[in-house]
Amino acid sequence: MKRIRKRFMVSLSLLAAFVLWTLAMSFVDVREIGPQESSVGFAGINGWVHKLTGVHFDLYHLTDWLGLVPIFVCMGFGGLGLGQWIRRKNIGKVDFDLLVLGGFYIVTAAVYILFENVVINYRPVLIEGALEASYPSSTTMLVMCVMPTAIMQLGSRIKNKAFRNIVAVTIIAFIAFMVIGRLISGVHWFSDIVGGAFLSSGLV
């Protein structure tokens, strides 16, 4: 119980950090440094990081395509749960952790949709000539929500310890590549990545 309470407090702290970070984005150093005179908070640090990284559309497209990986992972675990439901003929007999994971996916999707429609700021570059919502980084959020929970699931389902460790390290490397790659590609502000990391870590 103590361990659960500690994790719950860590989760609340991370989600509170996301809320405070989001509020700060709306009031701290807000300037029109984006395309078409779009505004962004933390303009000083965001502008500095963006100039440092530049824009790399090849990396943007690569991370966009690799963003399908967590979607396929969701489909895989969804298929596993559906298979158990069909075989056992009762949703209550599906592994409890898979039911919780399904609920988690629904929450993640709801948050994704929310921030696609509630615009905090726009990207530092135009995508096909148009402004797009940029906060929090949806790719960062998706990867950092789905892949760590995949490690949790596979950790309990892969019996061979060596193989389990290899899978975990591979997934962690993938997460790091996606988050860093998204930042270096220059299609997000630095604050978008931080916001996505706070939010996804709190949810996980």
C-alpha positions in Angstrom: 0.0 0.0 0.0 2.8 2.4 0.8 4.4 1.7 -2.6 1.1 2.4 -4.3 0.6 5.6 -2.4 4.1 6.8 -3.3 3.6 6.1 -7.0 0.2 7.9 -6.8 1.9 11.0 -5.3 4.6 10.9 -8.0 1.9 10.8 -10.6 0.0 13.7 -9.1 3.2 15.7 -8.9 4.1 15.1 -12.5 0.5 16.0 -13.7 0.6 19.1 -11.4 3.9 20.0 -13.1 2.3 19.7 -16.5 -0.6 22.0 -15.5 1.8 24.6 -14.0 4.1 24.4 -17.1 1.0 24.8 -19.4 -0.1 27.9 -17.4 3.4 29.3 -17.5 3.4 28.8 -21.3 0.5 31.2 -21.5 2.0 34.0 -19.4 5.8 33.8 -19.3 7.9 35.5 -22.0 5.1 35.2 -24.6 6.2 36.7 -27.9 5.4 36.4 -31.6 8.4 34.4 -32.8 6.5 31.7 -34.7 5.5 31.7 -38.4 2.7 34.1 -39.3 3.4 36.0 -36.1 2.2 33.2 -33.9 3.0 33.6 -30.2 4.7 31.1 -27.9 5.6 31.2 -24.2 9.2 30.9 -23.0 10.1 32.6 -26.2 13.7 33.2 -25.2 14.6 29.5 -24.5 12.3 28.2 -27.3 13.8 30.6 -29.9 17.4 29.7 -28.8 16.8 25.9 -29.0 15.1 26.2 -32.3 17.9 28.2 -33.8 20.4 25.7 -32.4 18.7 22.7 -33.9 17.4 24.1 -37.1 14.8 22.3 -39.1 15.2 18.8 -40.5 12.2 17.6 -42.4 13.7 14.2 -43.2 14.0 13.5 -39.5 10.4 14.9 -39.0 9.0 12.5 -41.6 11.0 9.6 -40.2 9.7 10.2 -36.6 6.2 10.6 -38.1 6.4 7.2 -39.7 7.9 5.6 -36.6 5.0 7.1 -34.7 3.0 4.2 -36.1 5.0 1.8 -33.9 3.2 2.7 -30.7 -0.1 2.5 -32.6 0.7 -1.1 -33.7 1.7 -1.9 -30.1 -1.7 -0.7 -28.9 -3.3 -2.9 -31.6 -1.2 -5.8 -30.5 -2.2 -5.6 -26.8 -5.8 -4.8 -27.9 -5.8 -8.0 -30.0 -4.4 -10.0 -27.0 -7.2 -8.8 -24.8 -9.9 -9.4 -27.5 -8.6 -12.9 -28.0 -8.8 -13.6 -24.3 -12.4 -12.2 -24.2 -13.4 -14.5 -27.1 -11.8 -17.6 -25.7 -13.0 -17.1 -22.1 -16.4 -15.8 -23.2 -16.5 -13.2 -20.4 -14.8 -9.8 -20.4 -14.4 -10.1 -16.6 -12.0 -13.1 -17.2 -9.7 -11.0 -19.4 -6.4 -10.4 -17.6 -6.9 -7.4 -15.2 -3.8 -5.7 -16.3 -5.0 -5.8 -20.0 -8.3 -4.2 -19.0 -6.4 -1.5 -17.1 -4.2 -1.0 -20.1 -7.2 -0.6 -22.4 -8.6 2.1 -20.1 -5.2 3.8 -20.1 -5.2 3.8 -23.9 -8.7 5.4 -23.9 -7.4 8.2 -21.5 -4.3 8.7 -23.7 -6.5 9.0 -26.8 -8.8 11.5 -25.1 -6.0 13.7 -24.0 -4.5 13.5 -27.6 -7.8 14.6 -29.1 -8.2 17.4 -26.4 -4.9 19.1 -27.3 -5.5 18.7 -31.0 -8.5 21.0 -30.5 -7.3 23.2 -27.6 -4.4 25.1 -29.1 -1.8 26.4 -26.6 0.7 27.3 -29.3 1.5 26.5 -32.9 4.6 24.8 -34.4 7.7 26.8 -35.2 7.4 25.9 -38.8 4.5 25.6 -41.3 3.4 22.1 -42.3 2.2 22.1 -45.9 1.8 25.9 -45.7 -0.5 25.8 -42.6 -0.1 26.4 -38.9 -0.6 23.3 -36.7 -1.2 22.8 -33.0 2.1 22.0 -31.3 1.6 21.7 -27.6 2.2 19.2 -26.1 4.1 17.2 -28.6 1.6 14.5 -29.5 4.3 12.2 -30.8 6.3 12.5 -27.6 3.2 11.9 -25.5 2.1 8.9 -27.6 5.6 7.3 -27.5 6.1 8.0 -23.8 2.7 6.7 -22.9 2.5 3.5 -25.0 6.1 2.2 -25.0 6.8 2.3 -21.2 3.5 0.5 -20.5 4.6 -2.1 -23.2 7.8 -2.7 -21.1 5.5 -3.3 -18.1 3.4 -5.7 -20.0 6.2 -7.6 -21.7 8.1 -7.7 -18.4 5.4 -9.9 -16.9 4.9 -12.0 -20.0 8.4 -12.7 -21.2 9.9 -15.4 -19.0 13.5 -15.4 -20.3 15.3 -12.7 -18.3 18.0 -12.0 -20.8 15.5 -11.6 -23.7 13.3 -9.5 -21.5 16.2 -7.1 -20.7 17.1 -6.9 -24.4 13.5 -6.0 -25.3 13.4 -3.3 -22.5 16.6 -1.7 -23.6 15.5 -1.7 -27.2 12.2 0.0 -26.3 14.0 2.6 -24.1 16.4 3.4 -27.0 13.4 3.8 -29.3 11.8 6.2 -26.9 15.0 8.3 -26.5 15.4 8.4 -30.3 11.9 9.5 -30.9 11.8 12.2 -28.3 15.3 13.6 -29.1 14.6 13.2 -32.9 11.4 15.1 -32.5 13.2 18.0 -30.8 16.1 18.0 -33.3 13.8 17.9 -36.3 12.7 21.5 -35.4 9.0 20.9 -35.8 8.3 21.5 -32.1 9.3 24.1 -29.6 11.4 22.9 -26.7 8.5 23.6 -24.3 6.3 21.2 -26.4 8.6 18.3 -25.7 8.9 19.1 -22.0 5.1 19.4 -21.7 4.6 16.1 -23.5 7.1 14.4 -21.2 5.5 15.8 -18.0 2.0 14.7 -19.1 2.9 11.2 -20.4 5.1 10.5 -17.3 2.2 11.5 -15.0 -0.2 9.3 -16.9 2.1 6.3 -16.9 
